[in-house]
Amino acid sequence: MFWFYRIVFLPALLVLAPRYLWRMRRRGGYRQKFQHRFGRGHDLPPKRPGVRRIWLQAVSVGEVLAIAPLLEALIKSGEAEVYLTTTTSTGHRLADERYFGFVIGLGYFPIDWWLFSRRAWRDIDPDMVILMEGERWPEHIHQANLRQVPVISINARTSDRSFRRLRNFGFANRLLFGGIDRLLPCSAQDEARFRQLGVPAEKIFTTGNIKLDLRIPRLTQAERTTLRTELGGCEGFVLLGSSTWPGEEAALLEAWQAARNRGVECTLLLVPRHAERRGELERLLREAQVGHHFRSRGPAPCRVAVTVADTTGELRTLTQLADLVFIGKSLPPNEGGQTPVEAAALEKPILFGPEMSNFRTIARELVAAGAARQVTDQQALTEVVCELLADPARRERMAGAAGEWQRNNAGAVERTLAVIREELARLK
């Protein structure tokens, strides 16, 4: 079965390459360290006696932010050094800003073909591999097994779509899970799914979601004032579109205009999931004839009604200005949902659409706790936005419930660290 994967992978890569190269060019930033994709150029210092080397793969921005407490604990203990790889340029850029000098190196994850993966393994030479969330690459795991290097999948999850596919193609499960030594699901639902997919119970230990263990630096009042000015004023209430996808900006624009028409003074702050969509969003705002500003162009020269934060790594900061947060990728035809965890940790009232399958359990818990409202469509979004922006007491209750939910779900980082340390101890 594994040799079939190796044989099929290269032709599949050639077929899909044009699409991915176009996306990489559109998003930008991939030219740097491009040789890492082919397993070359990992310039790392020699391994230190008595210190284990961990290769940690975190796909993009959300995962890079989530691993901060894990990295801090591992490095401070002196028991391990970490080489960090990402898949996206935005994740790499953020990791470089936050962890440069903290990890022994920062690179891009290699294409999962045997020659590229083998080259990377030869250069990096890790003693342990940690994969975040849905990262399960057969060749990468196979190279670890050949070298008897333990593989730990942390914050492990599987989306509704992936679970359906894996149930229909059981033979693939051996490739994806067979070589993983410890699988740490982020929820009881994910644990149940992994068991149904054939992962042995002794390999599974549910730790909870490390993204719930957030320590977000809070802005001072002076910093909030400065940021509001840079964004173009942000007068009145702030409606935030968090990690929005196509169609959702238009829906939020309609909701915001309806609230203004009802006499609610408010500003719309849009943070698109992909900053390269700025051209599309500028056309939308020009057609709507509203004053707007794009964060990537520097401080706003005047007051505006709508600000687009087309930057990377600022969502946690910008969320602190919000009075009401809509979570993107949740209105049809989009599906899956972006994470509502940061908004909850910052004690913000939350809205999202019906398509939150990537965070189904979290979304359900937030609604049950009174911290979030789920809307069915654009019309419902408009009505609920208008309702909540006109009801400060309701928003305050939702905010308090969000903070309480986050505090009640903390502790996953320590549980995850305990498993990692247990595996490190076995290496000695």
N, C-alpha and C positions, 0 to 999 in steps of 0.2 A: 504494500500500500504506500509506504513512504517513497519508494522509487518512482511510483506513478506520480506522486506530487512533484518530485524533482523534474521528471520528464515534461509534465504538463505546464509547470510554472513558467518556464522561459517563453514558450509561444504565447501563453496568456499575457505575460508581461509586455511582449512586443505589440500585441493587439491593443492593450490598454494604455501603452506608453503615451501616444499622442494626447489623449484626454488628460492624463496626469501632468504632462509637460505644459499643456495649455493652462491648467489650473495653477501650477507652480509659477509660471510666468505672470499670470494675472495677479496673484497674491504678492509676488516679489520676495526677495531676500534669500532665495535658494542657491544663488551662485556661490556664496561663501561655503566652503567645506563640501562642495558638491561631491568630491571624491569619496567622502564618507559613505555615500549611498552604495558605493561599489567596494566597501570594506577597506579602503586605503586611507592613509594620512592620519591615523589616530596616534598622535605624538604624546605619549604618556611617560611619566617618570618611572624609574624602576620600582618594583614592589618593595615595601619596607618589611623587614623581618618582624614577625609577630602581628602584623596588621593585615587583615583580610580585605581583599578588593571586591567591591560589589558593583555590578553593572546594573544600573537602574534605568528602565525605559518608561518615560512618561510622554504620552502622545503630544499634547498641546497645552494651551494656556491653563485650563482648569486643573489638569493633572499636575502641572508644574507648580501651581499655587498650593495644591493640596499636600504635596510631599514636604513642605517646609518644616513642620515639626519633626517628621521622621528623620530628615537629613540632619537637623540640628542635634537631635538626640544621639544619632549614630556617630557623628563626627566628634561631638564633645566627649563621648565615652572613650575615644581613642581606640576602640576595638575594630574599626573598619574605616576604609577610605572609599569614596564613591565616585564612579565615572557615570555621568548622567547623559543620556541621549534622549532626543525628542524626534518627532516625525515632521512637525510643521515648523515653518520659519518663524511664525509668531510665538510658538512655544519656545523655540531656541533663543529668540531675542529676549524674551522675558526671563528665561533661565540665566542668560548671560548677565542681565541687569541685577538679578537677585542673588545668584550663587557663585559668581566669578570669584575665585580665590577661596571658595568654601569647599568646592569639589576639586578633585585632581584633574578633571578635564570635562569638556562639554562637546558633544558631537551630535551627528544625525544617525539615526538607526539605519543599518544597512538594508538594502533590498534582500528579501528572504530567499535568495537562491544560494545553493551550496557553496559556490566559489566565493561570492561576496561575503557570505556569513563566515566562512572558514577564515578568510583573510582578517576580518574584524576580530574574531575570537583569538587568532594568533597574536594580534597586536595588543589587545586589551587584557587578555589572560585573567579573567575574573575568577574568584573563588566562590561567588554566589551570584545568581541572577534574580532580580526582582522585576516583575511585570505589573504595570498598573491597569486595573479595570478590565477592558476587553482585549488587551494585548496578548495574543496567543499565536505565536508564529512557529509553525512546525519545524523549519530548518534551524531556527535559533534554539529551540528547545532540544532538537536532536543533537546539535553541537555540544550543548551542556551535558546531555546524557553520555555522549562519547567520552567526555572528560570527567565524568562523575561529579559534576558541579550541580549543587542543589538549585532548583527553580521554585520560586515562591510567587504566586499570583495574588497580589494584595488588592483590596477593594474590588474584588472580582464580581462582575455582573454580566448579565446577558439580556439584551433587549427582547421585546416580544417577537420582533421579526427574526432575530438571530435564533431564538429558541425554537420557533416554528421550523426554520430551515434545518437546524441541527437534529431535531426529532425525525425529520424526513430523510436525513442522510447520516444514519448512525455510524457508518464506517468512518466518517470524518472526525467523529468524536475521539477516536484513538489517536489521531494525529494532533488534535488540539489539546487534549487533556492527559493523554497517556504518560507523557514525560514530565508532568508537573508534580513536584514532590509535596507541596503544601498549597492548598487552594483556600483563600480567605474571603468568603463572600461578604458583601456589604449589607445583606439583609436576609431574613428568613426565607423570603420568596426566592431569592437567588440560590440559597442553599438547596431548597427543594428542587429547583430546576436542574442544578448540577447533579443532584442525586438521580433524577429521572434520565439524565444524559449518560449515566453510567459511571460517574466519578465515585470511586470507593469512599465510603463514609470516613475511614481512618485518615484520609487526606484532607478532609474538610473541617474547618474551624471558623465559624461565623464570628467576625470581629466587629461588625457594624461598619458604618461609612465614615472613613477618616475625613471626608469633606465636611462632616458635621462638627469636627473639633477645630473650629476656626478661631484664630486670634487675629482679628483685623484691627490695625491701628486706627483709632478714632481721630477725626479732624477736630482741631480746636475751633472755637468760634471765629477767630481771625482767619484761619485757613479756609473755613467755609465761605466767609465773606469774599476772600480773594478769589476762590474758585468760581463762585457765582459771577463775579465781575468778568473773569476770563471767558466764561461761557456765554456772556452776553446779557447778564443781568439776572436771569432766572427769577423773575418777579412772581410774587404770589406763590401758590402751590406748584409743586413740580411733579408732573406725570412722567415716569421713566419707562421707556421701552427697553427692556434688558435682553441683550443678545437676540435682536429681532431678525426675522427672515422675510423673504419677499412676500408682499401683500400685507404684512402686519404693520408696517409703517403707515400705509394708507389708512388702515383700520384705526390706528391710534390717532392719526391726524383728524379723522372724522369725529372720534370720541372727544378729542381735545377741543375742536371747534364747537361741538355741541355744548360742552361744559362752559365755554366762554360765552356762547349765545344765551346761556341761562344765568349769566352774571357772575360766574366763578372766575376770579382772576388766577390764571395758571399758565405755566410754561411747559412746553413739551421737550423732553430730553431723550433723544434716540441714540442707542448704542447698538449698531448693527453687528451681528455675529461675524460678518466678513467685511472688513473695512474697504475692500476693493469695490464694493457696490456703491461707492460715493457718487459716481456719475449718475446712476439710476435714481438715487435719492435726491440729488440736486434737481433733476428733471421734475420729479414729483413735487418738490417744494416750490419750484418756479411756477409750475402749472397751478398750484394752489394759491399763489401770490401771497405768500407769507414771508416775513422777514426771517432770515435764517443765517446760521454760521456753522462752519465745519471746524471742529477742534484741531484738526491737523494743520490748519492754516495759521495757528497761533492764537493769541488773545483776540477776542471779538472787538472790533473797532467801535461798536455801538450796541445799544440794546436790541435784542432780537426776541422773537416769539418762540422760535424753534432752534435748538442746537443739536447737531449731529456729532457725536463723539466717535469719529472714525479713527480711533487710536487703539493701541493694544495695552492690556494690563492695567487699565484704569477703572474697570467696572466697579470694583469694591469701593474705591474712593468716590466715584460719581454716585453710587447708590446712596451714600450718606446724605446727599442733598434731596433725595426723593421723599415725597409725601405719599405716593402710591406707585407700586411697581407692577408692571405687566411682564410676564415671563415669555420670552420668544419661542419660536418653533412649535407653538401649541395651537395656533389657529389653522384650520384646513385651508389649502391642501398640504401645509406643512404637518409633520408628525414627529413625535418623539419627545419634544420639549427640551428646553435648556434647564440648567439647575436652578431651583429656587432657594438653595441653601444659604447663599451669601445674603440674600435679601432677608431671610428669616433671622439669620445671626445678627443682622444689623437692625432687627426689630422694625421691619417695614410691613405695612399691609400689602398683601400680594393678590394679584389676579393672574389667571392663566386660562387658556382655551381648553377644549376637550381632548387634545392630543398630547398627553403627558406620559406616554408609555415608558419612556426611558427613566422616568422618576415616578412611576405609578404609585408605589407605596408611600413615598414622601409626600406626593401631592394629596393622596387620600388622607394621610395623617394631618397635614396642614389644614385641610378643609374641615376635618372632624374637630380639630383643636380650636377652630374659629379664627385661624390666622390667615386664611386664604379664601377667595371666592373663585369658583370655576364657572366660566361663561361658555355658552354653546356656540355662539357665532358673533359676527361683527356687530349686529344690532344689539345683542345682549351686552357686549362689551361697552358700547356707547352708553347704555342705560346704567350699568353698574358704575362706570367711571363717573358719570354725572352724580349719581346717588352718593358715592363715597366722598367725592371731593366736596360735597355740600354737607357732609356729616363728620365733623372732627372727632366727636366722641366715639363713633363707630370705628374710625380709623385707629384711634388710640387703643381701643380694646383689641383690635386685630394685631396691632404692633406688639402689645404686651403678650398676647398668646403666641406670636411667632418666636419671641425671645425665650419664652418658657419652654416651648417645644424643642428649640435648639439645645438648651441647657440640659434637658432631660435625655437627650440622645447623644451626649458627649461620652468620650472614653474609648473610642475605636483606635485612636493612635497608640495608646498604651497597650491595648490588647494585640495590636499588630506588631509593635516593637517586641513584645514578649515572645512571639513566635519567631521573629527574625533572630533574636538573641539565642533562642533555643537551638536554631539551626546553626548559627555561628559557633556555638559551644561544641557542637558535634564535629566541627571541622578541626578542632584543636587536638 
